[in-house]
Amino acid sequence: MAEFLNGLKRTNYCGEVTSEYIGKEVVVMGFVAKYRNLGNLLFVDLRDRTGIVQIAFNKSVNEEIYNKADTIRNEYVIAVRGNVVARDEKNINKNMATGEIEIEATELKILSEADQTPFFIQDNINTNEALRLKYRYLDLRRPYLQKLLIMRDKIVRVTREYMAENGFLDIETPFLGKSTPEGARDYLVPSRIHQGEFYALPQSPQIYKQLLMIAGFDRYYQVARCFRDEDLRANRQPEFTQIDMEMSFADEPRQVMDIAEGLIKRIFKECVNIDFTEPFEEMTYQVAMENYGSDKPDRRFDMKIINISDIVKDCGFGVFTSAIENGGSVRLINAKGLVSNMTRKETDSYSHFVQDYGAKAVATILLKDDATTCSFKKFMTDEEIEAIINRAGAEKGDALLIVASEKDSVVLQSLGALRLHVAKKFNIYDQDKYDIFWLTEFPMFEYSEEEQRLVAVHHPFTSPMNEDLALLDTEPLKARAKAYDLVINGEESGGGSIRIFHRDIQQKMFELLGMDEQTIKEKFGFFVEAFNYGTPPHGGLAFGLDRLVMLLTHTDSIKDVIAFPKVQNASCLMTGAPSFVEQNQLNDLAISIDKKEE
């Protein structure tokens, strides 16, 4: 039968009881990770969030406690009082912080019994993810996941300390807000009082934090929950957390970037003991796309994209010449030293890979030790092939992977994705290395073929660069934004912009995005009106907390750094959410549901 503590108080966490405590009495509490009965001796490994400590029950010393301990099974919750003693030299476990000691039990309380768990609670288990997510509260007992969530807590604590030191105020913004256009789909919340009307959960606190600047709070931050109702991809969740910030009297990106950079350096220093002393580099969007085919390039390996259009524009290979004549390009990446891996099956798989990005195929030049082979050799002269090899800086052992398309964007995106695919497959970079830099000068707009209109690359409140203001009237697609992203190891860890604070520019922005006066008034009327009462220049940024934890812990899955994550279809396997609700709840909201046919 389970017992009560009856005044027994914990003196130490399990992982704290090291050799410094030898000769002292301690009280520890936790879950039974493992038990071993050796006859007159019974050992229990007791686990809490700090680690494991070994408890010894000796029958010859206290038979009553020994017999009680003999009923213990895995995952029982117990409290133990005992004396800390040194282990015999031969029994020392150097892989544990508590491996030099054990606790000789003098008192035992069984606080809660446990049934056999659906899977064994230990790291490196080969258990179906769906089963672990169904019993997430058990999965979270694993030391690996606990360390990740403890790191998450540490990052947040460091953030709060740093932001307070720099004059930022922690201010909450509403969850129940107004649905606005642009961005992903909103999660909608029906109103009982205003039947037929809906709140929207925030995709970010964007409008509210700008209003706080207009309200005069000067510097705001928040560890903010955000929600997006979009089709899930790898490492994306419907609800996520941002480290969100905004500051007034900033009209140039560097002013915000310096504050954000200081935060990231503090987090790395205090959380993983990595000290970045030099300023993070800056790279423009155009340079990133030209060299890496991505606005979040991974620079831990080289393999830059190289343009060979000028070399092949007059060659005899129609695939190349047609692409260039129709406004596209021909480019390559050099997979240095990987030619021995480039079997026909392997290079054929690359052609299938790039088709997902709109390209048709990958052509190759393989510089093998015994010969150089070229998949389009019969269409080219030896001089043209040699010129391509020289442009690529290629040598024996290298493989040149070439893509052509009538759309330059297709070539860049295809090769950008292919360089990542090849690098990951053949593990050609140091996964423990950190490459951090700022990406700047994003375009203000891109053209949506689906919607047949301009859309904002970031959001409608991003300011254009001063020197590009005139382009808004003439060539808006050439206008650059005062926007910036911090890229860490090929991941966008955070991004932001200097905001529009002039009424006429904000109006122009809405118009370029295809909004008429009625739409502007309905969706942003309250926000636009605020501009009439004095607006300081301001800018901000948001870091993805979940992604930061992943990057600092070298974790591959976003589910591992969130306590209770959703799965691919945005459902929770543990609670069964989303679920049907009672009819009377729907009646209160004046909502009727068309029943799905079985």
C-alpha positions in Angstrom: 0.0 0.0 0.0 1.2 3.5 -0.8 2.5 5.6 2.0 2.5 9.3 2.9 5.7 11.3 3.5 4.7 12.2 7.0 7.2 14.9 7.4 10.0 13.2 5.5 11.7 16.0 3.4 14.0 15.7 0.5 17.5 17.0 1.2 19.0 16.3 -2.2 18.3 15.5 -5.8 19.6 12.1 -6.9 22.3 13.5 -9.2 23.6 15.8 -6.5 24.8 13.0 -4.2 28.5 12.7 -5.1 31.6 11.7 -3.1 31.4 15.1 -1.3 28.5 13.6 0.7 30.3 10.5 2.0 29.5 10.2 5.7 26.4 12.3 5.6 22.7 11.4 5.9 20.5 12.3 2.9 16.9 11.9 1.8 16.3 11.3 -1.9 13.0 10.7 -3.8 12.3 9.6 -7.3 11.3 6.8 -9.7 12.9 3.3 -9.6 14.9 3.0 -12.8 16.2 -0.5 -12.1 16.4 -3.0 -9.2 18.7 -6.0 -8.6 18.3 -8.6 -5.9 21.6 -10.3 -5.1 20.3 -12.4 -2.1 21.2 -10.6 1.1 21.8 -7.3 -0.9 19.2 -5.4 -3.0 20.2 -2.5 -5.1 17.9 0.1 -6.6 18.8 2.8 -9.1 16.7 5.8 -8.2 16.1 8.4 -10.9 14.9 12.0 -10.9 15.5 14.8 -13.4 19.1 15.4 -12.2 20.3 11.8 -12.7 20.5 8.4 -11.0 21.9 7.3 -7.6 22.3 3.8 -6.3 20.4 2.7 -3.1 21.6 -0.3 -1.1 19.3 -2.4 1.1 21.2 -4.9 3.3 19.2 -7.7 4.8 21.7 -8.4 7.6 21.6 -4.7 8.7 17.8 -4.1 8.5 15.7 -7.1 7.4 12.4 -5.2 7.7 13.4 -2.4 5.2 15.0 -5.1 3.0 11.8 -7.1 2.8 9.9 -3.9 2.0 12.4 -3.0 -0.7 12.0 -6.5 -2.2 8.4 -5.5 -3.3 9.7 -2.6 -5.3 9.4 -2.8 -9.1 10.4 -0.4 -12.0 8.8 3.0 -11.9 7.6 2.8 -8.3 7.9 6.2 -6.7 9.8 6.0 -3.4 11.5 8.1 -0.8 14.7 6.9 0.9 16.6 8.1 3.9 20.1 6.8 4.2 23.9 7.3 4.8 26.2 8.0 1.9 29.1 5.6 1.7 32.0 5.0 -0.8 31.6 2.1 -3.2 34.3 -0.6 -3.3 37.0 0.3 -5.9 35.9 -2.5 -8.2 32.2 -1.3 -8.2 32.9 2.4 -9.1 31.0 3.5 -12.2 33.0 6.3 -13.8 30.2 7.0 -16.3 27.9 8.3 -13.6 28.3 11.5 -11.6 27.2 9.5 -8.5 29.3 6.4 -9.5 31.7 6.6 -6.6 29.0 6.3 -3.9 25.8 4.6 -2.9 23.2 5.3 -0.2 22.8 2.7 2.5 19.0 2.9 3.3 17.8 3.4 6.8 14.2 4.3 5.9 12.0 3.6 2.9 8.6 4.8 1.9 6.8 3.5 -1.1 4.8 6.5 -2.3 3.2 5.1 -5.4 3.2 1.7 -7.1 3.4 1.3 -10.9 2.0 -1.2 -13.4 4.4 -2.5 -16.1 5.0 0.3 -18.5 4.2 -0.1 -22.3 7.9 0.4 -23.0 11.1 0.4 -21.0 12.0 3.8 -19.7 15.6 4.4 -20.9 17.5 6.2 -23.6 18.2 4.7 -27.0 15.1 2.6 -27.0 13.8 1.2 -30.3 10.1 1.9 -29.6 7.5 3.1 -32.1 7.2 6.9 -31.9 3.4 6.7 -31.9 3.4 4.5 -28.8 5.8 6.8 -27.1 3.7 9.9 -27.9 0.6 8.1 -26.7 2.3 7.7 -23.3 4.3 11.0 -23.6 4.3 11.4 -19.8 6.3 8.2 -19.6 8.5 9.0 -22.6 9.4 12.3 -20.8 10.9 10.3 -17.9 13.8 9.4 -20.2 17.0 11.3 -19.2 17.6 12.4 -22.9 14.3 14.2 -23.2 14.5 15.7 -19.7 17.9 17.1 -20.6 16.5 18.8 -23.7 13.6 20.4 -21.7 16.0 21.5 -19.0 18.1 23.1 -21.7 15.0 24.8 -23.0 14.3 26.3 -19.5 18.0 27.5 -19.3 17.7 29.3 -22.6 14.6 31.1 -21.5 16.1 32.1 -18.2 19.2 33.4 -19.9 17.0 35.3 -22.3 15.0 36.9 -19.6 18.1 38.0 -17.8 19.7 39.5 -20.9 16.5 41.3 -22.0 16.0 42.9 -18.6 19.7 44.0 -18.6 19.1 45.8 -21.9 15.9 47.6 -20.8 13.3 45.4 -22.4 9.9 44.9 -20.6 8.2 41.5 -20.6 4.6 42.3 -21.8 2.0 39.8 -22.7 -0.2 40.2 -25.7 -3.6 38.6 -26.4 -4.3 35.1 -27.6 -7.8 36.0 -28.7 -7.3 38.5 -31.5 -8.6 39.6 -35.0 -8.1 37.5 -38.1 -6.0 39.4 -40.6 -4.9 38.5 -44.2 -1.4 37.5 -45.3 0.6 34.6 -43.9 -0.6 31.1 -43.0 -4.2 30.1 -42.0 -5.4 31.3 -38.7 -6.7 29.0 -36.0 -10.2 30.4 -35.4 -12.1 30.5 -32.1 -15.9 31.0 -32.3 -17.5 33.6 -29.9 -20.5 32.5 -27.8 -21.4 36.1 -27.1 -20.9 37.4 -30.6 -22.5 34.5 -32.5 -21.2 34.0 -36.0 -18.0 35.9 -35.3 -14.6 34.5 -34.5 -11.4 35.3 -32.7 -8.1 34.2 -34.3 -5.2 32.8 -32.3 -2.0 34.8 -33.1 0.4 33.6 -35.7 2.8 36.1 -34.0 2.3 39.1 -31.8 3.3 41.3 -34.7 0.6 44.0 -34.7 0.4 44.1 -30.9 4.1 44.7 -30.4 4.1 47.5 -32.9 1.2 49.1 -31.1 3.2 48.8 -27.9 5.9 50.9 -29.6 3.2 53.5 -30.5 2.1 53.3 -26.9 5.5 54.4 -25.8 6.9 51.3 -24.1 10.1 51.6 -26.1 11.5 48.1 -25.6 9.3 45.0 -25.5 9.9 41.3 -25.4 7.9 38.2 -24.8 8.4 34.4 -24.8 5.3 34.1 -27.0 3.1 31.2 -28.0 2.1 31.3 -31.7 -0.3 29.2 -33.8 -0.5 28.4 -37.5 -3.1 26.2 -39.1 -1.0 25.0 -42.0 0.0 21.6 -43.5 2.7 20.2 -41.3 6.2 19.4 -42.6 9.2 18.0 -40.9 10.1 19.9 -37.8 7.0 22.2 -37.9 4.3 22.2 -35.3 0.9 24.0 -35.3 1.8 25.7 -32.0 5.2 26.9 -31.3 7.2 29.5 -29.2 9.0 32.6 -30.2 11.4 34.8 -28.3 9.8 38.0 -29.6 11.3 41.5 -29.3 10.6 45.1 -30.6 12.4 48.3 -30.0 11.7 52.0 -30.7 13.9 54.6 -32.3 15.6 52.0 -34.5 15.5 52.8 -38.3 18.4 50.7 -39.5 18.7 46.9 -39.2 22.0 46.9 -37.4 20.4 48.5 -34.3 18.1 45.5 -33.8 20.7 43.0 -35.0 23.2 44.1 -32.4 20.8 43.4 -29.6 19.7 40.1 -31.0 23.3 39.0 -31.7 24.2 39.8 -28.1 21.4 37.6 -26.9 22.5 34.6 -29.1 26.1 35.0 -28.0 25.0 35.0 -24.3 22.8 31.9 -24.8 25.7 30.0 -26.5 28.1 31.1 -23.8 26.0 30.3 -20.8 24.1 27.2 -22.1 26.8 25.3 -24.1 30.0 27.2 -23.2 30.8 28.3 -26.7 32.1 31.9 -26.8 31.7 33.8 -30.0 34.0 36.8 -29.8 33.9 38.1 -33.4 30.8 39.9 -34.9 28.6 37.6 -37.0 29.2 38.0 -40.7 26.6 39.5 -43.0 25.5 38.2 -46.4 23.0 39.6 -48.8 20.1 37.6 -50.1 21.3 37.9 -53.6 24.8 36.5 -52.8 23.2 33.7 -50.8 21.0 32.7 -53.7 23.7 32.9 -56.3 26.2 30.9 -54.3 24.0 28.5 -52.3 20.5 28.6 -53.9 18.9 29.2 -50.5 18.0 32.0 -48.2 19.2 29.9 -45.3 22.4 28.4 -46.6 24.5 25.8 -44.7 28.1 27.1 -45.0 29.7 24.3 -43.0 30.8 22.9 -46.3 31.7 24.6 -49.5 30.2 23.2 -52.7 29.1 26.6 -54.0 26.9 27.0 -57.1 28.9 28.0 -60.2 27.4 29.6 -63.3 28.7 28.2 -66.6 26.1 29.8 -68.8 28.7 31.9 -70.7 30.7 28.8 -71.4 27.9 26.7 -72.9 25.6 29.3 -74.5 26.9 28.4 -78.0 27.5 24.7 -77.4 25.8 22.0 -79.3 23.8 20.7 -76.4 20.2 21.9 -76.9 19.2 21.4 -73.3 21.8 24.0 -72.3 21.4 26.5 -75.1 17.5 26.4 -75.0 17.6 27.2 -71.2 19.8 30.2 -71.7 18.0 31.5 -74.8 14.7 31.5 -72.8 16.1 33.5 -70.0 17.4 30.7 -67.7 20.8 29.5 -66.9 23.1 26.5 -66.6 24.9 26.0 -63.3 26.8 23.3 -61.3 28.1 22.2 -58.0 31.4 20.4 -57.5 31.1 17.4 -55.2 34.7 17.3 -54.3 36.3 13.9 -53.8 33.0 12.0 -54.1 33.4 10.6 -57.6 33.8 7.1 -56.3 30.3 7.3 -54.9 28.8 8.5 -58.2 27.4 5.2 -59.5 24.9 5.4 -62.4 22.1 4.6 -59.9 23.3 7.4 -57.6 23.4 10.1 -60.3 20.1 8.9 -61.7 18.6 9.4 -58.3 19.7 13.1 -58.4 17.6 13.6 -61.5 14.6 12.3 -59.7 15.5 14.5 -56.7 15.6 17.8 -58.6 12.3 17.1 -60.3 10.6 18.1 -57.1 12.1 21.6 -57.6 11.0 21.9 -61.2 14.2 20.8 -62.9 14.2 17.9 -65.4 17.5 16.2 -64.9 21.1 16.4 -63.6 23.9 16.2 -66.1 27.4 15.0 -64.9 31.1 15.3 -65.5 32.9 12.7 -63.4 36.7 13.0 -63.0 37.7 9.5 -62.3 41.3 8.4 -61.8 41.4 6.5 -65.0 39.2 8.7 -67.2 36.8 11.7 -67.3 33.3 10.8 -68.3 30.6 13.3 -69.4 26.9 12.5 -69.7 26.6 15.0 -72.6 30.1 14.6 -74.2 28.8 14.0 -77.8 27.3 17.4 -77.8 30.4 19.3 -76.6 33.9 20.0 -77.7 36.8 18.9 -75.5 37.7 22.6 -75.1 34.2 23.4 -73.7 34.3 20.5 -71.3 37.8 21.5 -70.2 36.5 25.1 -69.7 33.7 23.8 -67.4 36.2 21.7 -65.4 38.5 24.7 -65.0 35.6 27.0 -64.0 34.6 24.5 -61.3 38.2 24.2 -60.0 37.8 20.4 -60.4 40.4 17.8 -60.2 40.7 14.0 -60.2 38.1 12.5 -57.7 35.6 15.3 -58.2 32.0 15.0 -59.6 30.3 18.0 -61.3 26.5 18.0 -61.0 24.9 20.3 -63.6 21.3 21.6 -63.8 19.8 23.7 -66.6 16.4 25.4 -66.8 14.6 28.2 -68.5 13.9 29.6 -65.0 16.9 30.7 -63.1 15.0 30.2 -59.8 14.5 26.6 -60.6 18.3 26.1 -61.3 19.2 27.8 -58.0 16.6 26.0 -55.8 17.4 22.6 -57.4 21.2 22.9 -56.9 20.7 24.5 -53.4 18.6 21.4 -52.3 21.0 19.0 -54.1 24.1 20.3 -52.4 22.4 19.7 -49.0 21.2 16.3 -50.0 24.7 15.2 -51.1 26.4 16.7 -48.1 24.1 15.0 -45.6 24.2 11.7 -47.5 28.0 11.5 -47.5 28.5 13.3 -44.2 31.0 15.9 -45.6 30.7 18.4 -42.8 31.4 18.6 -39.1 28.0 18.4 -37.3 29.4 19.8 -34.1 30.6 23.0 -35.8 28.5 26.2 -35.6 28.3 28.6 -38.6 26.3 31.7 -37.7 25.7 34.7 -39.9 23.1 37.4 -40.8 21.2 37.3 -44.1 20.2 40.8 -45.2 18.6 42.8 -48.1 15.7 40.5 -48.8 13.4 41.5 -51.6 10.2 43.3 -50.4 7.9 41.3 -52.7 7.6 38.1 -54.7 5.0 37.4 -57.4 2.5 34.6 -56.6 1.5 32.8 -59.7 -1.3 31.1 -57.8 -2.9 34.4 -56.6 -1.7 36.5 -59.6 -0.5 39.3 -57.4 2.4 40.6 -55.3 2.9 39.1 -51.9 5.1 40.3 -49.1 8.3 38.2 -48.6 8.1 38.9 -44.8 4.9 40.7 -43.9 3.0 43.9 -44.8 4.7 46.0 -42.1 8.3 45.6 -43.3 10.0 48.8 -44.3 11.7 49.1 -47.7 15.3 50.3 -47.9 15.4 54.1 -48.1 17.2 54.1 -51.5 14.6 51.7 -52.9 11.5 53.7 -52.0 11.1 55.0 -55.6 11.0 51.5 -56.9 7.6 50.9 -55.1 6.0 53.0 -57.9 8.1 51.7 -60.8 9.6 48.2 -60.2 8.4 46.9 -56.8 9.9 43.4 -57.4 13.4 45.1 -57.3 12.8 46.8 -54.0 14.8 45.5 -51.1 13.5 45.3 -47.5 15.1 46.3 -44.2 14.8 42.7 -43.2 17.3 40.3 -41.7 17.5 36.6 -40.7 20.0 34.9 -38.4 21.1 31.7 -40.0 22.6 28.9 -37.9 23.9 25.8 -39.6 21.5 26.2 -42.5 18.4 26.9 -40.4 16.6 30.2 -40.0 16.8 30.6 -36.3 15.1 34.0 -36.3 14.3 37.0 -38.4 12.8 40.4 -38.3 12.8 43.8 -39.9 12.6 47.5 -39.4 8.9 48.4 -39.6 7.1 51.0 -41.7 6.2 53.9 -39.5 5.0 56.5 -42.1 1.3 56.4 -42.9 1.7 57.0 -46.6 4.3 54.2 -47.0 2.1 51.7 -45.1 -0.9 52.7 -47.3 1.3 52.1 -50.4 2.3 48.7 -49.1 -1.3 47.6 -48.6 -2.2 48.8 -52.1 0.7 46.9 -53.7 -0.5 43.8 -52.0 -3.9 44.2 -53.7 -6.0 45.4 -50.7 -8.7 48.0 -51.4 -9.8 50.6 -48.9 -12.6 48.5 -47.6 -10.3 45.5 -46.9 -7.7 47.7 -45.2 -10.4 49.3 -43.0 -11.9 45.9 -42.0 -8.6 44.1 -41.4 -6.3 46.8 -40.2 -8.4 49.8 -39.5 -7.5 50.0 -35.8 -3.8 49.6 -36.7 -3.8 52.2 -39.4 -5.6 54.7 -37.2 -2.9 54.4 -34.6 -0.4 55.8 -37.1 -2.3 59.1 -36.8 -1.1 59.8 -33.3 2.6 59.8 -33.6 4.7 56.7 -34.4 8.4 56.3 -33.5 10.6 54.5 -35.9 10.9 50.9 -34.7 12.0 47.4 -35.5 12.1 43.9 -34.1 12.9 40.3 -34.4 11.7 36.9 -33.3 13.7 33.8 -32.6 12.1 30.3 -32.8 12.7 28.9 -29.3 12.0 25.3 -30.4 14.6 25.6 -33.2 17.2 27.2 -31.0 16.9 24.3 -28.5 17.3 21.9 -31.4 20.4 23.7 -32.7 22.1 23.9 -29.3 21.4 20.2 -28.5 22.1 18.8 -32.0 18.6 17.3 -32.0 17.0 16.3 -35.2 13.3 16.3 -34.2 11.3 19.3 -33.0 9.1 16.9 -31.1 12.0 16.1 -28.7 12.2 19.7 -27.5 8.5 20.2 -26.9 6.9 18.6 -23.9 3.6 17.6 -25.5 4.0 17.8 -29.3 1.5 17.1 -32.1 2.0 14.6 -34.9 2.0 15.1 -38.7 -1.8 15.6 -38.9 -1.8 18.1 -36.0 -3.4 15.7 -33.5 -2.2 14.7 -30.0 -1.9 11.0 -29.6 -1.9 11.3 -25.9 -5.1 13.3 -25.3 -6.9 12.5 -28.6 -7.2 16.2 -29.5 -8.8 17.5 -31.6 -12.1 15.8 -30.6 -15.8 16.2 -31.0 -17.7 18.4 -28.5 -21.1 18.2 -26.9 -24.0 19.3 -29.0 -25.1 21.9 -26.4 -21.6 23.5 -26.7 -22.2 23.9 -30.5 -25.7 25.2 -29.9 -24.3 28.0 -27.6 -22.0 29.0 -30.5 -24.7 28.7 -33.1 -22.5 26.2 -35.0 -23.9 23.3 -37.0 -21.7 20.6 -38.4 -22.3 18.6 -41.5 -21.8 14.9 -40.5 -19.1 13.1 -42.5 -20.4 10.1 -44.4 -18.9 6.9 -43.1 
